[in-house]
Amino acid sequence: MAPRKQQEIFDATLRLVAEKGYDGLTVEGVAEHSGVNKTTIYRWWPSKAALLGAALVEADVLGFQAPDTGSLRGDLVALVEGVRRLLTEPPSSDIAVAALAAAVRHPELDARRFFADRFAREREIFERAVRRGELKESADPMLIVDLLAGAVWMRAVFRGLPVADDFPAAAVSALLDGPATAPRRPSRLTR
């Protein structure tokens, strides 16, 4: 399948899941919105779960490149900023929330592939930091990502609070420098 046509299918899939949720997502709807015959879609993806799983990993709208700022702190701030944009700016915010809700209720979706793909790309941040001597080799990169990304998910999605522009730097500072030394500016962080 041509890459452009594949992206049109993925875009239609993500648009529909954001608008209608997983239960309202149908291969027929994706076919109609992408201009592709449904038999073509089924030839490549045997179910809507497989289609949505592929779209979450492959769609341009959710694309991800690991930052490389030259420092662990800079890379982590850029990473958190990327998660902040993902979860607060449409259309990615609508897609991410709908996909998370679907993954919780529909194990066949297997959203782990999305997170595994993202983490595989994020891993290079930590490998570079170890080589530069900024991070111990024994550090757990997944724990660091979970703490930082989880903070954005909690604030933006579960608490429904705005995530201020200075949140990424404050979160990274709290993690790397410790909460006792991180600047306390709750009024700015929640705006």
C-alpha positions in Angstrom: 0.0 0.0 0.0 1.2 3.5 -0.9 2.5 5.4 2.2 0.3 8.4 1.5 -2.9 6.2 1.3 -1.8 4.4 4.5 -1.5 7.7 6.3 -5.0 8.7 5.0 -6.4 5.5 6.5 -4.5 6.1 9.8 -5.7 9.7 9.9 -9.3 8.7 9.3 -9.0 6.0 12.0 -7.7 8.4 14.6 -10.2 11.1 13.7 -13.0 8.7 14.1 -11.8 7.3 17.4 -11.4 10.8 18.7 -14.9 11.8 17.6 -16.9 8.6 18.3 -14.7 6.6 20.7 -13.6 3.0 20.1 -17.1 1.6 20.2 -18.1 4.0 17.4 -15.1 3.3 15.3 -15.8 1.0 12.4 -13.8 -0.2 9.4 -16.7 0.9 7.2 -16.4 4.4 8.6 -12.7 4.5 8.1 -13.2 3.3 4.5 -15.7 6.0 3.9 -13.6 8.8 5.4 -10.3 7.7 3.7 -11.8 6.8 0.3 -10.5 3.2 0.5 -12.5 0.1 0.0 -13.1 -1.7 3.3 -11.8 -5.0 1.8 -8.5 -3.3 1.2 -8.4 -2.2 4.9 -9.3 -5.8 6.0 -6.5 -7.1 3.8 -4.0 -5.2 5.8 -5.6 -5.1 9.2 -7.9 -8.0 10.3 -9.9 -6.0 12.8 -10.5 -2.5 14.0 -8.3 -3.2 17.0 -5.4 -4.1 14.7 -6.1 -1.0 12.6 -6.2 1.4 15.6 -3.1 -0.2 17.1 -1.2 0.4 13.8 -2.5 3.9 13.5 -1.4 4.8 17.0 2.2 3.7 16.2 2.5 4.8 12.5 0.3 7.9 12.1 2.1 11.2 11.4 -0.2 13.1 13.8 1.3 11.1 16.8 4.8 11.1 15.4 7.7 11.2 17.8 11.4 11.9 17.6 13.6 11.6 20.6 15.0 15.1 21.5 18.7 15.6 21.4 19.6 18.9 23.1 23.0 17.9 24.2 22.1 17.4 27.9 19.9 15.0 29.9 18.1 17.9 31.5 17.4 19.5 28.1 16.3 16.2 26.6 13.9 15.5 29.5 12.4 19.0 29.4 11.9 18.6 25.6 10.4 15.1 26.2 7.9 16.4 28.8 7.1 19.3 26.5 6.3 16.8 23.8 4.0 14.9 26.1 2.4 18.2 27.2 1.6 19.1 23.6 0.4 15.5 22.9 -2.1 15.7 25.7 -3.2 19.3 25.5 -3.3 20.2 21.8 -6.0 18.9 19.5 -6.2 16.7 17.6 -3.5 14.6 19.4 -5.1 15.2 22.8 -8.5 13.9 21.7 -6.9 10.9 20.1 -4.7 10.1 23.1 -7.5 10.3 25.6 -9.9 8.2 23.4 -7.2 5.6 22.8 -6.4 5.3 26.5 -10.1 4.9 27.3 -10.4 2.2 24.6 -7.2 0.4 25.8 -8.6 0.2 29.3 -11.9 -1.3 28.2 -10.7 -3.4 25.3 -7.6 -5.5 25.9 -7.6 -6.7 22.3 -6.4 -3.2 21.3 -3.1 -3.8 23.0 -1.9 -0.2 23.5 1.3 -1.6 24.9 2.7 -1.5 21.3 2.2 2.2 21.2 4.0 2.7 24.6 6.7 0.2 23.7 7.4 2.0 20.4 7.7 5.3 22.2 9.9 4.0 24.9 12.2 2.3 22.3 12.7 5.8 20.8 13.1 7.5 24.2 15.8 5.0 25.3 18.5 6.8 23.3 18.1 9.9 25.5 19.3 7.8 28.5 22.0 6.0 26.5 23.5 9.3 25.5 23.2 10.6 29.1 25.1 7.5 30.4 27.8 8.0 27.8 28.2 11.7 28.8 28.4 10.8 32.4 25.1 12.6 33.4 23.3 9.4 34.5 24.4 6.3 36.2 24.2 3.1 34.1 22.0 1.6 36.8 19.3 4.3 36.4 15.9 3.0 35.3 14.9 4.9 32.2 11.4 3.6 32.2 10.8 4.8 35.7 12.1 8.2 34.8 9.8 8.4 31.8 6.8 7.1 33.8 7.4 9.7 36.5 7.6 12.6 34.1 5.0 11.5 31.5 2.7 10.3 34.3 2.8 13.8 35.9 1.5 15.3 32.6 -1.2 12.6 32.2 -2.3 13.2 35.8 -2.5 16.9 35.5 -3.9 17.2 32.0 -6.1 14.2 31.6 -7.1 12.9 35.0 -7.3 16.2 36.9 -8.3 18.3 33.9 -6.0 21.1 34.9 -4.0 23.3 32.5 -0.4 22.4 32.1 1.6 25.7 32.1 4.5 26.3 29.8 6.9 26.1 32.7 5.6 22.7 33.9 8.1 20.6 31.9 11.2 22.4 33.4 9.7 22.3 36.9 8.8 18.6 36.7 12.3 17.7 35.4 13.9 19.9 38.1 11.8 18.1 40.8 13.0 14.8 39.5 16.7 15.5 38.9 17.3 18.0 41.8 14.7 16.6 44.2 11.4 18.1 45.3 13.0 20.0 48.2 15.2 22.0 45.9 12.7 22.5 43.1 11.2 26.0 42.9 7.7 26.2 44.3 5.4 28.1 42.0 2.0 26.4 42.2 0.1 29.3 40.9 2.2 29.3 37.7 2.1 25.5 37.3 -1.7 25.3 37.4 -2.5 28.2 35.1 
